Amino acid sequence: MHRFIRYAAAVLVTGLAAFAAQAADRFPDRPIRVIIPYAPGGGTDILFRIMAPIASQKLGTSIVIDNKPGGATIIGTGEVARATPDGYTLLAVDSAVLINPGLYRGKLPYDTLKTLHGVTMMATAPTILVTHPDFPARNLQDLIALAKAKPGQLDFGSGGVGTAVQLAGELLNIRAGIKVQSVPYKGTAPALAAVLGNQVPMMYGGISSARPYLESGKLNAIAITGNQRNPAVPDVPTFAELGLDIQANSYWGIYAPTGVPGPVLDILSRAFAGTLQDPDVVKRLADLGYTPIGNSPDAHTEQLGSMVKLWEDVVQTANIKVE
């Protein structure tokens, strides 16, 4: 009996391996849908749309981008977590997927580490603090002085609750001893529109979204996160230069539902990671402040686990809570 069970198990494993190999041989044979849990025009959207045409060529099929904003990325992420694990539904998202487990502590409608598997880490970039030109504070020192003079009366916009850009604002509150109220939007683009319209005086966002408005004078840059200046905005100082430790760089990754066959994940990863090595893509991303990464599914999944733990510690230490 035991011998029969072992035989049956061996047959099942062999059959599953053969099925996975056959699936990979046919993959992809239809369009791949990539959910971006933000409104169009934000950093995640810009980054992935730069990559999509070349990745589509490498995969030999079209890539359909589906923007699903709202719920601090939980709506779009949850849809991918529940999707059929066949490689045809993917998630392109920023650090929110890493931060949300710590912010919502067991209240997410999915288990991030159990339901998502990495495809590749796309890129990293600093967060930039920008203000409307009419805002009286022109530098960080003036902003902090103004915030201390008007505690709780100033607002900052961000691309959503639980994003690295929102966390950057909360960290500045803690490090500088000020209280600027967070106003989260459904993505960077709506937050940017609010600042450009002077509905909120400042926001934390990505260089890619803010740079055109910095160059045209429609926004003023205060500082960026990270330990060194970014070549895309070389005149903007880091918070570290100005005496504050604000480590809230953004990361962008591509994820699949857990259970996608390994050979299919490898095909996806090679296409997207290869796209990140394309000279034109590298240049375009560098001009927008991104540093391309591109790694294997296993390496990215390991990053997912370690960075979720890192952000859980940051959220707990900073005592950041969501309503």
C-alpha positions in Angstrom: 0.0 0.0 0.0 2.8 2.4 0.9 4.6 1.5 -2.3 1.5 2.3 -4.3 1.1 5.7 -2.5 4.7 6.6 -3.3 4.2 5.5 -6.9 1.0 7.5 -7.2 2.7 10.6 -5.7 5.6 10.2 -8.1 3.3 10.0 -11.1 1.4 13.1 -9.8 4.7 15.1 -9.5 5.8 14.0 -12.9 2.4 14.9 -14.4 2.5 18.3 -12.8 6.0 18.9 -14.1 4.9 17.9 -17.6 1.9 20.1 -17.4 4.0 23.1 -16.3 6.5 22.4 -19.1 3.6 22.2 -21.6 2.1 25.5 -20.2 5.5 27.2 -20.6 5.8 25.9 -24.2 2.5 27.6 -25.1 3.0 30.7 -22.9 1.9 33.3 -23.8 -0.8 32.6 -26.3 -3.0 35.5 -25.5 -2.7 39.1 -24.1 -1.3 39.6 -20.6 -3.2 41.9 -18.3 -1.2 44.1 -15.9 -3.1 45.8 -13.1 -1.7 49.1 -11.9 -3.5 50.0 -8.6 -3.3 53.7 -9.3 -4.8 56.3 -11.6 -3.0 56.9 -14.9 -0.2 59.5 -14.9 1.6 58.6 -11.6 5.0 57.2 -11.1 4.0 53.5 -11.4 2.0 54.1 -14.5 4.8 56.1 -16.2 7.4 53.5 -15.3 5.5 50.5 -16.6 4.2 52.3 -19.8 7.9 53.0 -20.7 8.6 49.3 -20.3 5.4 47.8 -21.8 6.2 48.1 -25.6 9.6 46.4 -25.4 8.4 43.8 -22.9 5.5 43.0 -25.3 7.9 42.4 -28.1 10.0 40.1 -26.0 6.9 38.2 -24.9 5.4 38.0 -28.3 2.0 39.2 -27.2 0.2 42.4 -26.2 0.2 43.8 -22.7 -3.1 45.3 -21.6 -2.7 47.9 -18.8 -5.6 48.1 -16.4 -5.6 51.0 -14.0 -7.6 50.2 -10.8 -7.0 53.0 -8.3 -8.4 53.2 -4.8 -8.2 51.5 -1.4 -4.5 52.3 -0.9 -3.7 49.9 -3.8 -5.7 47.1 -1.9 -8.4 46.9 -4.6 -6.0 46.2 -7.5 -3.6 44.1 -5.5 -6.5 42.0 -4.1 -7.7 41.3 -7.7 -4.3 39.9 -8.7 -4.0 37.9 -5.4 -7.3 36.2 -6.3 -6.6 35.7 -10.0 -6.0 32.4 -11.7 -2.3 31.7 -11.4 -1.6 31.2 -15.1 0.7 34.2 -15.7 -1.9 36.2 -17.6 -2.8 38.5 -14.7 0.0 40.5 -13.1 0.5 43.4 -10.7 2.8 46.4 -11.2 3.0 48.4 -8.0 5.2 50.5 -5.8 6.2 50.2 -2.2 2.6 50.2 -1.0 2.6 46.4 -1.4 5.5 46.3 1.0 4.1 48.8 3.5 0.4 47.8 3.7 1.0 44.6 5.7 2.5 46.7 8.5 -0.1 49.4 8.3 -3.1 47.2 8.2 -1.8 44.4 10.4 -4.0 41.4 9.5 -6.8 43.5 8.1 -5.9 43.1 4.4 -8.3 40.9 2.4 -5.3 38.8 1.3 -2.1 37.6 2.8 0.6 39.5 0.8 3.4 36.9 1.4 1.2 33.9 0.7 -0.8 35.1 -2.3 1.9 37.0 -4.3 5.0 35.8 -5.9 7.7 38.2 -7.4 8.3 38.4 -11.1 11.0 41.0 -11.0 11.8 44.2 -9.1 11.6 47.0 -11.7 13.3 50.0 -10.2 13.9 52.2 -7.2 13.8 56.0 -6.9 13.8 58.7 -4.2 10.7 60.5 -3.0 10.7 64.2 -3.7 8.9 67.0 -1.7 7.5 69.7 -3.9 5.5 72.8 -3.2 3.2 75.2 -5.1 5.1 78.4 -6.2 2.9 80.5 -4.0 3.8 78.6 -0.9 5.9 81.0 1.2 8.5 78.4 2.3 11.2 78.0 -0.4 13.4 75.5 1.5 13.2 72.9 4.2 14.3 75.2 7.0 11.5 77.7 6.1 9.0 74.9 5.8 9.7 73.5 9.2 9.6 76.9 10.8 6.2 77.6 9.1 4.8 74.2 10.2 5.9 74.9 13.8 4.2 78.3 13.7 1.0 76.7 12.3 0.8 73.2 13.9 -1.8 71.1 12.2 -2.8 73.9 9.8 -0.7 72.8 6.8 -1.5 69.8 4.5 0.6 67.6 2.2 -0.7 65.4 -0.6 0.4 61.9 -1.5 -0.5 59.2 -3.9 -2.4 57.2 -1.3 -2.5 55.8 2.2 0.4 53.4 2.9 2.6 54.5 0.1 6.3 55.4 0.5 5.5 59.0 -0.4 2.9 59.2 2.4 5.3 57.6 4.8 8.0 60.2 3.9 5.6 62.9 5.0 4.9 61.2 8.3 8.6 60.6 8.9 9.4 64.3 8.3 6.7 65.1 10.9 8.4 62.8 13.4 12.0 63.8 12.6 11.3 67.6 12.5 8.8 67.7 15.4 6.1 69.2 13.2 2.5 68.2 12.3 1.5 68.6 8.7 -1.7 66.8 7.9 -1.7 64.0 5.3 -4.2 64.3 2.4 -4.1 61.0 0.4 -5.3 60.8 -3.2 -6.0 57.9 -5.5 -2.6 58.0 -7.1 0.2 60.5 -7.7 -1.5 62.2 -10.7 -4.5 63.4 -8.7 -2.2 64.6 -5.9 -0.1 66.4 -8.4 -3.2 68.1 -9.9 -4.2 69.2 -6.4 -0.8 70.9 -5.8 -0.7 72.5 -9.2 -4.2 73.9 -8.5 -3.0 75.1 -5.1 -5.7 73.0 -3.3 -2.9 71.6 -1.1 0.4 73.5 -0.8 2.8 70.5 -1.0 3.1 66.9 -1.9 5.5 63.9 -1.8 5.8 62.1 -5.0 8.1 60.7 -7.7 10.7 62.6 -9.7 9.2 61.3 -12.9 5.8 63.0 -12.3 7.2 66.2 -10.8 10.1 66.9 -13.1 8.3 68.6 -16.0 6.6 71.0 -13.6 9.9 71.7 -11.8 11.5 72.6 -15.1 8.6 74.9 -16.1 8.5 76.6 -12.7 5.0 75.4 -11.8 6.5 73.5 -8.8 9.3 74.2 -6.3 11.5 71.4 -5.0 12.4 71.2 -1.3 14.3 68.0 -0.9 14.5 64.3 -1.8 14.9 61.1 0.2 18.0 58.9 0.0 21.7 59.3 0.7 22.8 61.0 -2.5 21.4 63.5 -5.0 19.6 62.2 -8.0 21.1 62.9 -11.5 17.6 63.8 -12.8 17.3 66.7 -10.3 21.0 67.4 -9.4 20.2 70.8 -7.8 17.7 69.3 -5.2 19.4 68.5 -1.9 18.7 65.4 0.1 17.0 65.5 3.5 20.2 63.9 4.8 22.2 66.8 3.6 19.9 69.1 5.5 20.3 67.1 8.7 17.2 64.8 8.6 17.2 61.0 8.2 14.2 60.4 5.9 14.7 56.9 4.4 11.6 56.5 2.3 12.7 55.7 -1.3 10.1 54.0 -3.5 10.5 50.6 -5.0 8.5 49.2 -8.0 7.9 45.5 -8.7 5.9 43.2 -10.8 4.1 40.4 -9.0 2.0 37.3 -10.0 -0.5 35.3 -8.0 1.2 32.5 -6.1 1.0 29.2 -8.0 2.1 30.4 -11.4 4.3 27.6 -12.8 8.0 28.2 -12.4 8.8 28.0 -16.2 6.1 30.7 -16.9 7.5 32.9 -14.2 10.9 32.6 -15.7 9.6 33.6 -19.1 7.9 36.7 -17.6 10.9 37.6 -15.6 13.4 37.3 -18.5 11.2 39.5 -20.6 10.7 42.3 -18.0 14.2 42.1 -16.6 15.6 42.1 -20.1 13.5 45.2 -20.9 15.2 47.0 -18.0 18.5 46.4 -19.7 17.5 48.0 -23.0 19.7 51.1 -23.5 16.8 53.3 -24.5 14.7 52.2 -21.5 17.7 52.7 -19.2 18.2 56.2 -20.4 14.5 57.2 -20.2 14.3 55.8 -16.7 17.4 57.6 -15.6 16.1 60.9 -17.0 13.1 60.4 -14.8 15.0 59.6 -11.7 14.6 55.8 -11.7 17.4 53.3 -11.1 16.5 50.0 -12.9 17.0 46.7 -11.1 15.6 43.6 -12.8 16.1 40.3 -11.0 14.8 36.7 -10.8 11.4 35.6 -9.5 13.0 33.9 -6.4 15.2 36.9 -5.7 12.3 39.3 -6.0 10.1 37.1 -3.7 12.9 37.1 -1.1 13.0 40.9 -1.4 9.3 41.0 -0.9 9.5 39.1 2.4 12.5 41.0 3.8 11.1 44.5 2.8 7.7 43.7 4.3 9.5 43.0 7.5 11.6 46.2 7.2 8.6 48.4 6.6 6.7 46.7 9.5 9.5 47.8 11.8 9.5 51.3 10.3 5.8 51.7 10.7 5.9 50.4 14.3 8.9 52.6 15.2 7.3 55.7 13.7 3.9 54.8 15.2 2.2 55.4 11.9 -1.5 54.5 11.8 -4.2 54.5 9.3 -7.7 55.6 10.2 
